[in-house]
Amino acid sequence: MRVLIADDHPLFRAGLRMLIDEQHDMRCVAEASCAREAIDEAGIYKPDVAVLDVRMPGQTGISAARRILAGAPRVGVLLLTMVDDDASAIAALHAGARGYVLKDAPVDEIISAIRAVGNGEAIFGQPVANRILQPFTEALPPATRAFPDLTERERAILELIANGCHNGQIAHRLQISPKTVRNHVSNICNKLQVLDRSQAALRARDAGLGQTGAGRSPASGGPA
């Protein structure tokens, strides 16, 4: 795996180059101290991975990523940076980078990120990934976030179970047969890996579903 390093700090470049060259499956083929050099070196050496600092003299590493990928779309771009902010990470995504990892990450994590990007994977350091994904996760209903394997109908039934509804009430509300409800409840229990509807109700309430304190037993109203 051929790697290009671009960073304006010579000591950081030297340390990263040593780490890369110690690996059995990668080697550093070029170094650059600014974005302009990185773009030129990428054109000459055709690296598999370009490891770019975000903040460099002149253009940013994000701008360099965009230019490099315009000429060689298959290059895996990894941004290594001390810039711990969402705007830079999102800009890196828009520029086509496959990875964005903080410089203070463990050495093994940085090497793994280079390897992953070189193999066509996308890799973002955990703190960065959590913040990028948070708005999308928060936009989902609680049942979808907590129980992604459930179908829409199963989530609706689980919420009714959490509210203390028995099968007859669920069948009436959803205009389906009691037998269909029983089948759905059985599927819900299997997917949640619980023994019965009482445990399913507890799981649902722990996830924020249902009306807690309603004074009804979640398992009332007959067997599942």
Buried (B, 14 or more C-beta within 10 A) or exposed (E): BBBBBBBBEEEBBEEBBEBBEEBEEBEBBBBBBBBBBBBBBBEEBBBBBBBBBBBBEEBBBBBBBBBBBEEBEEBBBBBBBEBBEEEBBBBBBEBBBBBBBBBEBEEEBBBBBBBBBBBEEEBBBEEBBEBBEEEEEEEEEEBEEBBEEBEEBBBBBBBBBBBBBBBEBBBEEBEBEBEBBBEBBEBBBEBBEBEEBBBBBBBBBEBEBBEEEEEBEBBEBEEB
